[in-house]
Amino acid sequence: MIQKLSANFIPVISAMTDPSFTRSVAGRWFTRAANAHKEPGGHYQGFYILTADGYGPLRQGPSNAEHGDIWNPAAMIKFMDRGLAMTREHTVVSEGVADLTDDNLRADYIALPDPTTSVIRQYSRILNIPLSDLNSSPDRDYLWVYQKEVADILSRARGAKGDFALPSSFVARLVRFHLVDNLGGRTNRFTGVSEVKKAAFYARVDSADPAHFTFVGNWECRNGNDSIGIDGKIAGDFTLDTTARLVTRFRASADATAWGGGKPGHTEMPPPGKFPISFAFVETKDALGRGVPPSFAYDPAYEHAWFWTIPGESRPSSVEPSLPMAPILNDFVRNVEKTIGKPQHIGAQRERYYKAKGFVRIIIKPNPNSRIGFIEFQFARKQIKDWQQALEVVGLYPAGGEDAPPSRHITFRLTQVVPGFSHGWIVHWNTPSKAGNDTLILERVERK
């Protein structure tokens, strides 16, 4: 397989969860190509064989049974052979080729750290389990430490007599996004307001070296029904550049007990019951460390990590200003609220929750850092037949055209609320396999 891949293809890995990639020239090209080579509403995970103008076979993905199991080597080779034969007979059409000029190729295409941000390499592993495809393999990630947090540590150390608390944003980022079970293909994180049960991290300055610190901490996180959780302890030391306010050395290890998580058919399931995970952290300054973002860096909350919601913290009014929404969402919110009223509540990420006729709820999620807007429509299970009907129900593609009477399911039509709304939006349709709401998600990249 490796020989066939290297001899006949140009391997590329895309970052469809990273908004900075999806709004780049290459990302917009791939998004269009991927949407044409997967089932409507399906997620982007899988394997694609594409020519420069986006021509190729249907993708090899979790819900595509044509070529067999997505992870099966024989099925992958069959997919590669078929795709190679198909694309070799194709003549590339220039109109479909991405505008990859030198400037576009040099532009950042994923979230990257500022020069003032320190990068820590992270390793984790489940201990003492039988060998398996994924669970027994190590997981690697990167942790970002922001300059203002280094400055905060130095400020706290100057006035401390003994131990002092580490900055709460750094602690919250660690326990919500990093000290978690991300092995076996799982992507556990704890972003709920009350999912961090304990997060106590304390440092002490070295009496012989005011730039050197030791620290210890313990944490407890779990989801709402306690089906996924982790408890652990961490200890280590670090050295700071007191002038540049950067981390120059960072060594730490953590041991934790985790449980739950995983999704059959998508990830390897975790070991039964509770299982041990070990973590290790070490500073890095190399190109790889500064070129690969943390797994959850695309999340607009990655930096602050809702630090004001962890136990013992209060939210200063000056720290978290109101998040501005992508421009088109301002008009959308203004017009929607004229029709269905104000939101029932506003969440930690400024997402707005509405009740409306014909829906379980409507959620508008601003994402100002990446300038991507999300609007999510939740339907009762099996209320809607498919994604086309969902689009008709929300008024994007009414069966009778733009002049057709409004759908009986909703009291407003999106194309009337926001003129031109149907242009430039990516559609995701999700029907859960178990009890739950069917969802139509509309995602739009707002270009500067």
Order of alpha helices (4+ residues) and beta strands (2+ residues): alpha-alpha-alpha-alpha-alpha-beta-beta-alpha-beta-alpha-beta-beta-beta-beta-beta-alpha-alpha-beta-beta-beta-beta-alpha-alpha-beta-beta
